[in-house]
């Protein structure tokens, strides 16, 4: 159910992305829908959480980050810094969303770090997550540089 809702909201967001008023209204709706779930699930898998909760968590974090929910964005940045010091500190199921939020809200430094992660990655999943995140930068110059470089 949540996946279908998110898929349909993504279509609407992409259709209206050039209209700031509509985009902000949709982001407000995303925050309204997902903040209560985020408050329940947080960032850490608990023994009382099901496997479905684990799947839902990454969707919720992704959509709240996309909707500009600052708490999620700041925690993603912190979790990313922890990951750089200890690769086991960030569960694999959250890496893609954390990488995305860091790149979408970062700049040159995050780009350079993500390129390094891409080049150093041993696991194909991590390599793909880093490359995907680079392509999601809000800075067209960084995306152009990645297309030439990678």
C-alpha positions as CSV (number, residue, x, y, z in Angstrom):
1,X,0.0,0.0,0.0
2,X,2.7,2.5,1.0
3,X,4.8,1.6,-2.0
4,X,1.9,2.3,-4.3
5,X,1.2,5.6,-2.6
6,X,4.8,6.7,-2.9
7,X,5.0,5.6,-6.6
8,X,1.9,7.6,-7.4
9,X,3.1,10.7,-5.4
10,X,6.4,10.5,-7.3
11,X,4.6,10.6,-10.6
12,X,2.7,13.7,-9.4
13,X,5.9,15.3,-8.1
14,X,7.8,14.8,-11.3
15,X,4.9,16.1,-13.3
16,X,4.6,19.3,-11.3
17,X,8.3,19.7,-10.3
18,X,8.5,23.1,-12.1
19,X,5.6,24.5,-10.1
20,X,7.0,25.4,-6.6
21,X,3.6,25.9,-5.1
22,X,2.3,22.5,-6.0
23,X,5.7,20.9,-5.1
24,X,5.6,22.5,-1.6
25,X,2.0,21.4,-1.1
26,X,3.0,17.8,-2.0
27,X,6.0,18.0,0.3
28,X,3.7,19.1,3.1
29,X,1.5,16.1,2.4
30,X,4.5,13.8,2.5
31,X,5.5,15.2,5.8
32,X,2.0,14.9,7.1
33,X,1.8,11.2,6.1
34,X,5.2,10.1,7.0
35,X,6.3,12.0,10.2
36,X,4.1,9.9,12.4
37,X,5.6,6.7,10.9
38,X,9.1,8.1,11.3
39,X,8.4,8.9,14.9
40,X,7.4,5.3,15.4
41,X,10.2,3.6,13.4
42,X,13.1,6.0,13.7
43,X,16.5,5.1,12.2
44,X,17.2,1.9,14.2
45,X,15.7,-1.5,13.7
46,X,14.2,-2.6,17.1
47,X,13.3,-6.1,18.1
48,X,9.6,-5.2,18.0
49,X,9.9,-4.0,14.4
50,X,8.9,-6.5,11.7
51,X,10.7,-7.0,8.3
52,X,7.9,-4.9,6.8
53,X,8.8,-2.1,9.2
54,X,12.4,-2.4,8.0
55,X,11.3,-1.9,4.4
56,X,8.9,0.9,5.3
57,X,11.7,2.7,7.2
58,X,13.8,3.3,4.1
59,X,10.8,4.6,2.2
60,X,9.8,6.9,5.0
61,X,13.3,8.3,5.4
62,X,13.6,8.8,1.6
63,X,10.3,10.6,1.2
64,X,10.8,12.8,4.3
65,X,14.3,13.8,3.1
66,X,12.9,14.6,-0.3
67,X,10.2,16.7,1.3
68,X,12.8,18.7,3.1
69,X,12.2,17.3,6.6
70,X,15.3,18.7,8.3
71,X,15.6,16.2,11.1
72,X,15.9,13.3,8.7
73,X,18.4,15.2,6.5
74,X,20.6,16.1,9.5
75,X,20.6,12.5,10.9
76,X,21.4,11.2,7.4
77,X,24.5,13.5,7.3
78,X,25.5,12.3,10.8
79,X,25.0,8.7,9.9
80,X,27.1,9.2,6.7
81,X,30.0,10.7,8.7
82,X,29.8,7.7,11.0
83,X,29.8,5.4,8.0
84,X,33.0,7.0,6.7
85,X,34.7,6.1,9.9
86,X,33.1,2.7,10.4
87,X,31.6,1.0,7.3
88,X,29.6,-1.4,9.6
89,X,27.8,1.5,11.4
90,X,25.2,1.9,8.6
91,X,23.0,-1.0,7.7
92,X,23.0,-1.9,4.1
93,X,19.2,-1.3,3.8
94,X,19.8,2.4,4.7
95,X,22.9,3.1,2.6
96,X,21.1,4.1,-0.6
97,X,18.8,6.5,1.1
98,X,21.6,8.1,3.3
99,X,23.8,8.5,0.2
100,X,21.0,10.1,-1.7
101,X,20.1,12.5,1.1
102,X,23.8,13.5,1.6
103,X,24.3,14.2,-2.1
104,X,20.9,16.0,-2.6
105,X,21.8,18.3,0.3
106,X,25.5,18.6,-0.3
107,X,28.0,20.0,-2.7
108,X,31.6,19.6,-3.9
109,X,32.9,17.9,-0.7
110,X,30.1,15.3,-0.7
111,X,30.6,14.7,-4.4
112,X,34.3,14.0,-3.9
113,X,33.5,11.7,-1.0
114,X,30.9,9.8,-3.0
115,X,33.3,9.4,-6.0
116,X,35.9,8.0,-3.6
117,X,33.3,5.6,-2.2
118,X,32.3,4.6,-5.7
119,X,35.9,3.9,-6.7
120,X,36.7,2.0,-3.4
121,X,33.6,0.0,-3.1
122,X,34.0,-3.7,-3.1
123,X,30.4,-4.7,-2.9
124,X,28.4,-4.0,-6.1
125,X,25.5,-2.7,-4.0
126,X,27.7,0.0,-2.4
127,X,29.1,1.0,-5.8
128,X,25.7,1.3,-7.3
129,X,24.4,3.3,-4.3
130,X,27.3,5.8,-4.6
131,X,26.9,6.2,-8.4
132,X,23.1,6.6,-8.1
133,X,23.5,9.2,-5.4
134,X,26.0,11.2,-7.5
135,X,23.4,11.4,-10.2
136,X,20.9,12.9,-7.8
137,X,23.0,16.0,-7.0
138,X,21.1,19.3,-7.3
139,X,24.2,20.8,-8.9
140,X,24.2,20.1,-12.7
141,X,28.0,20.8,-12.8
142,X,28.7,17.9,-10.5
143,X,26.5,15.6,-12.5
144,X,28.3,16.7,-15.7
145,X,31.6,16.1,-14.1
146,X,30.5,12.6,-13.0
147,X,29.4,11.8,-16.5
148,X,32.8,12.7,-17.9
149,X,34.8,11.2,-15.1
150,X,33.0,8.0,-14.2
